[in-house]
Amino acid sequence: MQSKRRLAALLVLLLAGAAALGWWHFRNDEAGAADRLVLHGNVDIRQVELAFNANGRIDQVLVAEGARVSKGQLLAVLDTERLRRQLSEVEAQVATQRQVLARLEAGSRPEEIRKAQAEVQAARVDAANAEVVYRRQQDLVAQHFVAQQQLDNAKFALEAARARLRAAEEALRLVELGPRQEDIAAARATLAATEAARAVAQRDLQEGSLVAPSDGVVENRILEPGDMASPQKPVFTLALTAPVWVRAYVAEPDLGKIRVGARADVSTDSYPAQRERGWVGFISPTAQFTPKSVETQEVRTSLVYQVRVFVCDPLQQLRLGMPATVVIPLGPQTAAAPPANSSGADPCKDAQ
């Protein structure tokens, strides 16, 4: 009988201890829930489909799937032999037109002016000689020593010599004036046109190279050497490694507890003991129904707001679509985090 009483007392003590322990855990959970906000979402990484901005046959593909590439790195090239020859032809045209313009802008050379002056002097001597012959033929005709036909021939010769003199004088005047301004302007316009054609040829040649627009990882290598490329046919699918964020959703009653710039800790099922630093970079201004991909204890028809939490991933362990848990401490310390950089640069570098 006494042992039964002792056993009953022991059971009472055990029940009382369990109740106290449960009450302690409940109080701690309430206190924890009051100073933090837990959100659930998925890792979101932007993807880019890279294609040549030109048509042609692919000559080389320089990276494979899974390769990490940096901004500006050469990924693939087209067969550009035809484009290089076309560029050489246009460059030759540019060089020729530059010489034409330089010749017009320089004007007449001193040697050309002296030559024109000599031609004027020769034409003047011919005209003077023709006039002497004509006068002499007039005297001979008056004395009936020669026929009238010879006088007429001398007259025509004199007129021709005077015409050649006038032509030589006008030619000298043109040489001294130099090229017309209209001709110089036309030469400049032609040079500008050929330089524009050269720029187009250079651009076409540059578009034969495909470079990475940002740091990232090659997810898919779609085309191979020998394939025909075009702007409509992607060659690679590139996953951008910066920035990385978690797309989560916050219920409407908790919306006032967070703001842009609030610090956050992010963990995943793959690395439960590892928490990455992050911060709230975006809060949607409009509400939506809870997406089916979000696993929470709330009713799925509840209205929520999308939240984008930027994550620093120094070990590059986060993958697209990976489920993640976001813990946002509630308190004045959340205001110390910098806002995320929306320009496409790595926000973790700005935060350091």
For each residue, the residues with C-beta under 8 A, 3 or more apart:
1: 4 5
2: 5 6
3: 6 7
4: 1 7 8
5: 1 2 8 9
6: 2 3 9 10
7: 3 4 10 11
8: 4 5 11 12
9: 5 6 12 13
10: 6 7 13 14
11: 7 8 14 15
12: 8 9 15 16
13: 9 10 16 17
14: 10 11 17 18
15: 11 12 18 19
16: 12 13 19 20
17: 13 14 20 21
18: 14 15 21 22
19: 15 16 22 23
20: 16 17 23 24
21: 17 18 24 25
22: 18 19 25 26
23: 19 20 26 27
24: 20 21 27 28
25: 21 22 28 29
26: 22 23 29 30
27: 23 24 30 31
28: 24 25 31 32
29: 25 26 32 33
30: 26 27 33 34
31: 27 28 34 35
32: 28 29 35 36
33: 29 30 36
34: 30 31 330
35: 31 32 329 330 331
36: 32 33 327 328 329 330
37: 250 254 257 258 327 328 330
38: 325 326 327 328
39: 248 249 250 307 309 325 326 327 328
40: 248 249 294 295 296 323 324 325 326
41: 246 247 248 249 294 307 309 323 324 326
42: 246 247 293 321 322 323 324
43: 244 245 246 247 268 311 318 319 320 321 322 324
44: 244 245 246 247 308 320
45: 239 240 241 244 318 319 320
46: 239 240
47: 219 237 238 239 240 320
48: 213 214 216 237 238 240
49: 234 236 237 238
50: 75 210 212 213 234 235 236 237 238
51: 210 229 230 231 232 233 234 235
52: 55 56 76 78 207 208 210 229 230 231 235
53: 207 231
54: 78 204 207 208 229 230 231
55: 52 228 229 230 231
56: 52 78 79 80 208 228 229
57: 78 79 226 227 228 229
58: 61 76 77 78 79 223 224 225 226 227 228 229 235
59: 77 78 79 80 225
60: 76 77 225
61: 58 75 76 221 223 224 225 235
62: 74 75 76 77
63: 67 69 73 75 76 218 221 236
64: 67 218 221
65: 218 219 220 221
66: 217 218
67: 63 64 217 218
68: 215 216 217 218 241
69: 63 73 75 212 215 216 217 218 238
70: 73 212 215
71: 212 213 214 215
72: 211 212
73: 63 69 70 211 212
74: 62 77 209 210 211
75: 50 61 62 63 69 210 211 212 218 235 236
76: 52 58 60 61 62 63 209 210 223 235 236
77: 58 59 60 62 74 80 208 209 210
78: 52 54 56 57 58 59 208 209 229
79: 56 57 58 59 82 208
80: 56 59 77 83 84 205 208
81: 84 85
82: 79 85 86
83: 80 86 87 201 204 205 208
84: 80 81 87 88 205
85: 81 82 88 89
86: 82 83 89 90 201 204
87: 83 84 90 91 198 201 202 204 205
88: 84 85 91 92
89: 85 86 92 93
90: 86 87 93 94 194 197 198 201
91: 87 88 94 95 198
92: 88 89 95 96
93: 89 90 96 97 194 197 198
94: 90 91 97 98 191 194 195 198
95: 91 92 98 99
96: 92 93 99 100
97: 93 94 100 101 187 190 191 194
98: 94 95 101 102 191
99: 95 96 102 103
100: 96 97 103 104 187 190 191
101: 97 98 104 105 184 187 188 191
102: 98 99 105 106
103: 99 100 106
104: 100 101 107 179 183 184 187
105: 101 102 179 184
106: 102 103 109
107: 104 178 179
108: 112 113 175 176 178
109: 106 112 113
110: 113 114
111: 114 115
112: 108 109 115 116 175
113: 108 109 110 116 117 172 175 176
114: 110 111 117 118
115: 111 112 118 119
116: 112 113 119 120 168 171 172 175 176
117: 113 114 120 121 172
118: 114 115 121 122
119: 115 116 122 123 168 171 172
120: 116 117 123 124 165 168 169 171 172
121: 117 118 124 125
122: 118 119 125 126 168
123: 119 120 126 127 161 164 165 167 168 169
124: 120 121 127 128 165 168
125: 121 122 128 129
126: 122 123 129 130 161 164 165
127: 123 124 130 131 158 161 162 164 165
128: 124 125 131 132
129: 125 126 132 133 161
130: 126 127 133 134 154 157 158 160 161 162
131: 127 128 134 135 158 161
132: 128 129 135 136
133: 129 130 136 137 154 157 158
134: 130 131 137 138 151 154 155 157 158
135: 131 132 138 139
136: 132 133 139 140 154
137: 133 134 140 141 146 150 151 154
138: 134 135 141 142 151
139: 135 136 142 143
140: 136 137 143 145 146 150 151
141: 137 138 144 145 146 147 148 150 151
142: 138 139
143: 139 140
144: 141
145: 140 141
146: 137 140 141 150 151
147: 141 150 151
148: 141 151 152
149: 152 153
150: 137 140 141 146 147 153 154
151: 134 137 138 140 141 146 147 148 154 155
152: 148 149 155 156
153: 149 150 156 157
154: 130 133 134 136 137 150 151 157 158
155: 134 151 152 158 159
156: 152 153 159 160
157: 130 133 134 153 154 160 161
158: 127 130 131 133 134 154 155 161 162
159: 155 156 162 163
160: 130 156 157 163 164
161: 123 126 127 129 130 131 157 158 164 165
162: 127 130 158 159 165 166
163: 159 160 166 167
164: 123 126 127 160 161 167 168
165: 120 123 124 126 127 161 162 168 169
166: 162 163 169 170
167: 123 163 164 170 171
168: 116 119 120 122 123 124 164 165 171 172
169: 120 123 165 166 172 173
170: 166 167 173 174
171: 116 119 120 167 168 174 175
172: 113 116 117 119 120 168 169 175 176
173: 169 170 176 177
174: 170 171 177
175: 108 112 113 116 171 172 178
176: 108 113 116 172 173
177: 173 174
178: 107 108 175
179: 104 105 107 183 184
180: 183 184
181: 184 185
182: 185 186
183: 104 179 180 186 187
184: 101 104 105 179 180 181 187 188
185: 181 182 188 189
186: 182 183 189 190
187: 97 100 101 104 183 184 190 191
188: 101 184 185 191 192
189: 185 186 192 193
190: 97 100 186 187 193 194
191: 94 97 98 100 101 187 188 194 195
192: 188 189 195 196
193: 189 190 196 197
194: 90 93 94 97 190 191 197 198
195: 94 191 192 198 199
196: 192 193 199 200
197: 90 93 193 194 200 201
198: 87 90 91 93 94 194 195 201 202
199: 195 196 202 203
200: 196 197 203 204
201: 83 86 87 90 197 198 204 205
202: 87 198 199 205 206
203: 199 200 206 207
204: 54 83 86 87 200 201 207 208
205: 80 83 84 87 201 202 208
206: 202 203 209
207: 52 53 54 203 204
208: 52 54 56 77 78 79 80 83 204 205
209: 74 76 77 78 206
210: 50 51 52 74 75 76 77 235 236
211: 72 73 74 75
212: 50 69 70 71 72 73 75 215 216 238
213: 48 50 71 238
214: 48 71 238 240 242 344
215: 68 69 70 71 212 240 241 242 346
216: 48 68 69 212 238 239 240 241
217: 66 67 68 69 238 239 241
218: 63 64 65 66 67 68 69 75 221 236 237 238
219: 47 65 236 237 238 239
220: 65 236 237
221: 61 63 64 65 218 224 235 236
222: 233 234 235 236 237
223: 58 61 76 227 229 233 234 235
224: 58 61 221 227
225: 58 59 60 61
226: 57 58
227: 57 58 223 224 233
228: 55 56 57 58 233
229: 51 52 54 55 56 57 58 78 223 233 235
230: 51 52 54 55 233
231: 51 52 53 54 55
232: 51
233: 51 222 223 227 228 229 230
234: 49 50 51 222 223 237
235: 50 51 52 58 61 75 76 210 221 222 223 229
236: 49 50 63 75 76 210 218 219 220 221 222
237: 47 48 49 50 218 219 220 222 234
238: 47 48 49 50 69 212 213 214 216 217 218 219
239: 45 46 47 216 217 219 320
240: 45 46 47 48 214 215 216
241: 45 68 215 216 217 244 313 316
242: 214 215 345 346 347 348
243: 281 310 340 341 344 345 346 347 348
244: 43 44 45 241 310 311 313 318
245: 43 44 278 281 308 309 310 311 340
246: 41 42 43 44 266 278 308 309 311 324 326
247: 41 42 43 44 306 307 308
248: 39 40 41 294 306 307 308 309 324 326
249: 39 40 41 290 291 294 296 304 305 306 307
250: 37 39 254 255 258 283 304 305 307
251: 254 255 298 302 303 304
252: 255 287 302 303 304 305
253:
254: 37 250 251 257 258
255: 250 251 252 258 283 305
256:
257: 37 254 328 330
258: 37 250 254 255 262 280 283 307 328 330 334
259: 262 280 283 334
260: 280 281 282 283 339
261: 279 280 334 335 337 338 339
262: 258 259 279 280 328 334 335 337
263: 277 278 279 328 329 333 334 336 337
264: 277 278 279 280 309 326 327 328 329
265: 275 276 277 278 326 327 328 329
266: 246 275 276 277 278 309 311 324 325 326 327
267: 271 272 273 274 275 276 324 325 327
268: 43 271 272 274 317 318 322 323 324 325
269: 272 322 323
270: 317 322
271: 267 268 274 317
272: 267 268 269
273: 267
274: 267 268 271 317
275: 265 266 267 327
276: 265 266 267 311 312 313 318
277: 263 264 265 266 311 312 348 351
278: 245 246 263 264 265 266 309 310 311 312 326
279: 261 262 263 264 309 310 337 338 339 340 351
280: 258 259 260 261 262 264 283 307 308 309 310 328 337
281: 243 245 260 308 309 310 339 340 342 347
282: 260 306 307 308 340
283: 250 255 258 259 260 280 305 306 307 308
284: 287 288 305 306 307
285:
286: 305
287: 252 284 303 304 305
288: 284 291 303 304 305 306
289: 300 301 302 303 304
290: 249 294 296 298 299 300 301 302 303 304
291: 249 288 294
292: 300
293: 42
294: 40 41 248 249 290 291 304
295: 40 323
296: 40 249 290
297:
298: 251 290 302
299: 290 302
300: 289 290 292
301: 289 290
302: 251 252 289 290 298 299
303: 251 252 287 288 289 290
304: 249 250 251 252 287 288 289 290 294
305: 249 250 252 255 283 284 286 287 288
306: 247 248 249 282 283 284 288
307: 39 41 247 248 249 250 258 280 282 283 284 326
308: 44 245 246 247 248 280 281 282 283 340
309: 39 41 245 246 248 264 266 278 279 280 281 326 328
310: 243 244 245 278 279 280 281 340 347 348
311: 43 244 245 246 266 276 277 278 318 324
312: 276 277 278 347 348 351
313: 241 244 276 316 317 318 348
314: 348
315:
316: 241 313
317: 268 270 271 274 313
318: 43 45 244 268 276 311 313 322 324
319: 43 45 322
320: 43 44 45 47 239
321: 42 43
322: 42 43 268 269 270 318 319
323: 40 41 42 268 269 295
324: 40 41 42 43 246 248 266 267 268 311 318
325: 38 39 40 266 267 268
326: 38 39 40 41 246 248 264 265 266 278 307 309
327: 36 37 38 39 264 265 266 267 275
328: 36 37 38 39 257 258 262 263 264 265 280 309 334
329: 35 36 263 264 265 333 334
330: 34 35 36 37 257 258 334
331: 35 334
332: 335
333: 263 329 336
334: 258 259 261 262 263 328 329 330 331 337
335: 261 262 332
336: 263 333
337: 261 262 263 279 280 334 351
338: 261 279 350 351
339: 260 261 279 281
340: 243 245 279 281 282 308 310 347 350
341: 243 344 345 346 347 350
342: 281
343:
344: 214 243 341
345: 242 243 341 349 350
346: 215 242 243 341 349 350
347: 242 243 281 310 312 340 341 350 351
348: 242 243 277 310 312 313 314 351 352
349: 345 346 352
350: 338 340 341 345 346 347
351: 277 279 312 337 338 347 348
352: 348 349
